[in-house]
Amino acid sequence: MDQQLTYESAYEELMQIAQEIENETISIDLLAEKVKRASELIAFCQSRLRSTETELNKIISQMENKPEE
């Protein structure tokens, strides 16, 4: 996976691959490679979403448990 990959760039690349497959503009010779890359991008995006959700839940929990001043 790319070192500089962001959620937005991964999502954009995934949408590009999906569009190529949907429009049948992708060569059959590249199809397996593109599907593999799409799988990697999906896993990356899911991981980023899970870690962001965990972080947000921690922040919310801290806010709820913080005594009022």
C-alpha atoms as an extended CHARMM CRD file, in Angstrom:
* protein
*
        69  EXT
         1         1  MET       CA              0.0000000000        0.0000000000        0.0000000000  PROA      1               0.0000000000
         2         2  ASP       CA              1.2470000000        3.4870000000       -0.7730000000  PROA      2               0.0000000000
         3         3  GLN       CA              2.9610000000        5.3650000000        2.0550000000  PROA      3               0.0000000000
         4         4  GLN       CA              1.2070000000        8.6700000000        1.2260000000  PROA      4               0.0000000000
         5         5  LEU       CA             -2.2290000000        7.1780000000        0.6220000000  PROA      5               0.0000000000
         6         6  THR       CA             -5.0900000000        9.1230000000        2.1660000000  PROA      6               0.0000000000
         7         7  TYR       CA             -8.6890000000        8.0700000000        2.5550000000  PROA      7               0.0000000000
         8         8  GLU       CA             -9.7280000000       10.5910000000       -0.0950000000  PROA      8               0.0000000000
         9         9  SER       CA             -7.1410000000        9.4660000000       -2.6470000000  PROA      9               0.0000000000
        10        10  ALA       CA             -7.9220000000        5.7860000000       -1.9890000000  PROA      10              0.0000000000
        11        11  TYR       CA            -11.6380000000        6.4370000000       -2.3940000000  PROA      11              0.0000000000
        12        12  GLU       CA            -11.0500000000        8.3980000000       -5.5920000000  PROA      12              0.0000000000
        13        13  GLU       CA             -8.8990000000        5.6220000000       -7.0540000000  PROA      13              0.0000000000
        14        14  LEU       CA            -11.4940000000        3.0330000000       -6.0340000000  PROA      14              0.0000000000
        15        15  MET       CA            -14.2550000000        4.9970000000       -7.7840000000  PROA      15              0.0000000000
        16        16  GLN       CA            -12.0670000000        5.2520000000      -10.8950000000  PROA      16              0.0000000000
        17        17  ILE       CA            -11.5690000000        1.4760000000      -10.9540000000  PROA      17              0.0000000000
        18        18  ALA       CA            -15.2860000000        0.8750000000      -10.3880000000  PROA      18              0.0000000000
        19        19  GLN       CA            -16.1480000000        3.2140000000      -13.2490000000  PROA      19              0.0000000000
        20        20  GLU       CA            -13.6750000000        1.4930000000      -15.5850000000  PROA      20              0.0000000000
        21        21  ILE       CA            -15.1580000000       -1.9080000000      -14.7530000000  PROA      21              0.0000000000
        22        22  GLU       CA            -18.7290000000       -0.6510000000      -15.0250000000  PROA      22              0.0000000000
        23        23  ASN       CA            -18.0930000000        1.0320000000      -18.3760000000  PROA      23              0.0000000000
        24        24  GLU       CA            -16.1660000000       -2.0070000000      -19.6090000000  PROA      24              0.0000000000
        25        25  THR       CA            -13.2240000000        0.2140000000      -20.5580000000  PROA      25              0.0000000000
        26        26  ILE       CA            -10.7250000000       -1.9810000000      -18.7520000000  PROA      26              0.0000000000
        27        27  SER       CA             -8.7000000000       -4.5720000000      -20.5960000000  PROA      27              0.0000000000
        28        28  ILE       CA             -9.3830000000       -8.1680000000      -19.6310000000  PROA      28              0.0000000000
        29        29  ASP       CA             -5.6270000000       -8.4990000000      -19.1880000000  PROA      29              0.0000000000
        30        30  LEU       CA             -5.7140000000       -5.8600000000      -16.4210000000  PROA      30              0.0000000000
        31        31  LEU       CA             -9.0030000000       -6.8690000000      -14.8170000000  PROA      31              0.0000000000
        32        32  ALA       CA             -7.5390000000       -9.1680000000      -12.1360000000  PROA      32              0.0000000000
        33        33  GLU       CA             -4.8990000000       -6.5750000000      -11.2630000000  PROA      33              0.0000000000
        34        34  LYS       CA             -7.5280000000       -3.8270000000      -10.9410000000  PROA      34              0.0000000000
        35        35  VAL       CA             -9.8280000000       -5.9980000000       -8.8210000000  PROA      35              0.0000000000
        36        36  LYS       CA             -6.9050000000       -6.8380000000       -6.5300000000  PROA      36              0.0000000000
        37        37  ARG       CA             -6.0540000000       -3.1400000000       -6.1830000000  PROA      37              0.0000000000
        38        38  ALA       CA             -9.7170000000       -2.3510000000       -5.4910000000  PROA      38              0.0000000000
        39        39  SER       CA             -9.7050000000       -4.9660000000       -2.7330000000  PROA      39              0.0000000000
        40        40  GLU       CA             -6.6200000000       -3.3550000000       -1.1710000000  PROA      40              0.0000000000
        41        41  LEU       CA             -8.2130000000        0.0840000000       -1.3650000000  PROA      41              0.0000000000
        42        42  ILE       CA            -11.4330000000       -1.1400000000        0.2440000000  PROA      42              0.0000000000
        43        43  ALA       CA             -9.4660000000       -2.6940000000        3.1070000000  PROA      43              0.0000000000
        44        44  PHE       CA             -7.5070000000        0.5380000000        3.5480000000  PROA      44              0.0000000000
        45        45  CYS       CA            -10.6570000000        2.6850000000        3.5910000000  PROA      45              0.0000000000
        46        46  GLN       CA            -12.3960000000        0.3560000000        6.0500000000  PROA      46              0.0000000000
        47        47  SER       CA             -9.3700000000        0.4570000000        8.3290000000  PROA      47              0.0000000000
        48        48  ARG       CA             -9.2440000000        4.2630000000        8.2450000000  PROA      48              0.0000000000
        49        49  LEU       CA            -12.9550000000        4.5040000000        8.9870000000  PROA      49              0.0000000000
        50        50  ARG       CA            -12.6720000000        2.0940000000       11.9280000000  PROA      50              0.0000000000
        51        51  SER       CA             -9.6860000000        3.9290000000       13.4190000000  PROA      51              0.0000000000
        52        52  THR       CA            -11.4090000000        7.2940000000       13.0020000000  PROA      52              0.0000000000
        53        53  GLU       CA            -14.5640000000        5.9460000000       14.6370000000  PROA      53              0.0000000000
        54        54  THR       CA            -12.5300000000        4.6040000000       17.5660000000  PROA      54              0.0000000000
        55        55  GLU       CA            -10.7360000000        7.9150000000       17.9860000000  PROA      55              0.0000000000
        56        56  LEU       CA            -13.9740000000        9.8910000000       17.8510000000  PROA      56              0.0000000000
        57        57  ASN       CA            -15.6040000000        7.5930000000       20.3990000000  PROA      57              0.0000000000
        58        58  LYS       CA            -12.6670000000        8.1420000000       22.7590000000  PROA      58              0.0000000000
        59        59  ILE       CA            -12.9380000000       11.9150000000       22.3740000000  PROA      59              0.0000000000
        60        60  ILE       CA            -16.6950000000       11.8610000000       22.9520000000  PROA      60              0.0000000000
        61        61  SER       CA            -16.2590000000        9.6350000000       25.9840000000  PROA      61              0.0000000000
        62        62  GLN       CA            -13.6730000000       12.0090000000       27.4260000000  PROA      62              0.0000000000
        63        63  MET       CA            -15.9860000000       14.9560000000       26.8240000000  PROA      63              0.0000000000
        64        64  GLU       CA            -18.8730000000       13.1900000000       28.5520000000  PROA      64              0.0000000000
        65        65  ASN       CA            -16.7470000000       12.1980000000       31.5550000000  PROA      65              0.0000000000
        66        66  LYS       CA            -15.1070000000       15.5920000000       31.9620000000  PROA      66              0.0000000000
        67        67  PRO       CA            -16.3630000000       17.3350000000       35.1040000000  PROA      67              0.0000000000
        68        68  GLU       CA            -18.1310000000       20.6180000000       34.4950000000  PROA      68              0.0000000000
        69        69  GLU       CA            -16.1950000000       23.6820000000       35.5300000000  PROA      69              0.0000000000
